[in-house]
């Protein structure tokens, strides 16, 4: 649709164009929109400003290359999970080709027509496990976020082969498979730091019983200073494994402060962050930290997170080993994980408020 044709559409029709017709914010960006629609203008309190950014600090970078022989690596992972909730890993053994391929597949999916992408929207998808959408929860948000996404819940290779979009299916599955050994190494170290010395089948299901991979697309934005790519939130996962491109724009809130730290792209690195489920299971020892993504006025940006989650049917709460080791009182109650996730997706991004749902008053 040319810019001239689009300029005649009333801003009240934008939600229909973006959400219902499936054009997404990529559609707005592609027509060369010069002014940010009012639906995307965030309150001042939600915009990131230079006065709240720390430029001389950064999240830890952990080299995984000597994992089997260096016990310090495990200690560094636990330390980062406690003090930052975020870290980057390098030399992690996921082939660079796998990372490059899934990035290319992300662009390939979003370059398709709105009609093609919209086959996977909430109203049209033949399964809840495949969902194309925009923003976060448009029906609950007062201001929309400048992002489109494809969310793929992994049930089995067979279901993925049948139902995941062919434009990105093989590459997304390849990234999922190759990340598995890294996820298990990270969880082994993190559990050791909680007095859990063996991850048996029950524990594995609790920690990583389900996985979801998202392909995120942040198109170039007019007036990026007025909106956000993703609002401030913490993830509901056990761990999130994030592949960034080279554009940058992810910011992490520094623990016990109101300041934000940029997570610079490092070629071949993977960003790891603790999710709410692990904060709850560790009884608050490991921190699930607020993060957000700024909009960009010059470049399109993509990212590919893998959310490693408990099995939806599991109760999550402080692990018995944590309580026994330190004689702690639990600060979180036992919550059905599927209930926790539903609570998160019912509302707009709101920082760390979701975890109040699990807190013992």
HELIX and SHEET records of a PDB file:
HELIX    1   1 UNK A    3  UNK A    7  1                                   5    
HELIX    2   2 UNK A   11  UNK A   13  5                                   3    
HELIX    3   3 UNK A   14  UNK A   15  1                                   2    
HELIX    4   4 UNK A   16  UNK A   20  3                                   5    
HELIX    5   5 UNK A   24  UNK A   30  1                                   7    
HELIX    6   6 UNK A   38  UNK A   40  5                                   3    
HELIX    7   7 UNK A   44  UNK A   46  5                                   3    
HELIX    8   8 UNK A   50  UNK A   52  5                                   3    
HELIX    9   9 UNK A   71  UNK A   83  1                                  13    
HELIX   10  10 UNK A   96  UNK A  110  1                                  15    
HELIX   11  11 UNK A  114  UNK A  117  1                                   4    
HELIX   12  12 UNK A  118  UNK A  120  5                                   3    
HELIX   13  13 UNK A  138  UNK A  140  5                                   3    
HELIX   14  14 UNK A  157  UNK A  163  1                                   7    
HELIX   15  15 UNK A  169  UNK A  192  1                                  24    
HELIX   16  16 UNK A  201  UNK A  208  1                                   8    
HELIX   17  17 UNK A  224  UNK A  226  5                                   3    
HELIX   18  18 UNK A  276  UNK A  281  1                                   6    
HELIX   19  19 UNK A  320  UNK A  326  1                                   7    
HELIX   20  20 UNK A  337  UNK A  345  1                                   9    
HELIX   21  21 UNK A  353  UNK A  358  5                                   6    
SHEET    1   A 5 UNK A  53  UNK A  54  0                                        
SHEET    2   A 5 UNK A 260  UNK A 262  1                                        
SHEET    3   A 5 UNK A 250  UNK A 253 -1                                        
SHEET    4   A 5 UNK A 291  UNK A 293 -1                                        
SHEET    5   A 5 UNK A 230  UNK A 233 -1                                        
SHEET    1   B 8 UNK A  60  UNK A  63  0                                        
SHEET    2   B 8 UNK A  86  UNK A  90  1                                        
SHEET    3   B 8 UNK A 270  UNK A 274 -1                                        
SHEET    4   B 8 UNK A 239  UNK A 244 -1                                        
SHEET    5   B 8 UNK A 301  UNK A 309 -1                                        
SHEET    6   B 8 UNK A 210  UNK A 218 -1                                        
SHEET    7   B 8 UNK A 148  UNK A 154 -1                                        
SHEET    8   B 8 UNK A 130  UNK A 134 -1                                        
SHEET    1   C 2 UNK A 315  UNK A 316  0                                        
SHEET    2   C 2 UNK A 335  UNK A 336 -1                                        
END                                                                             
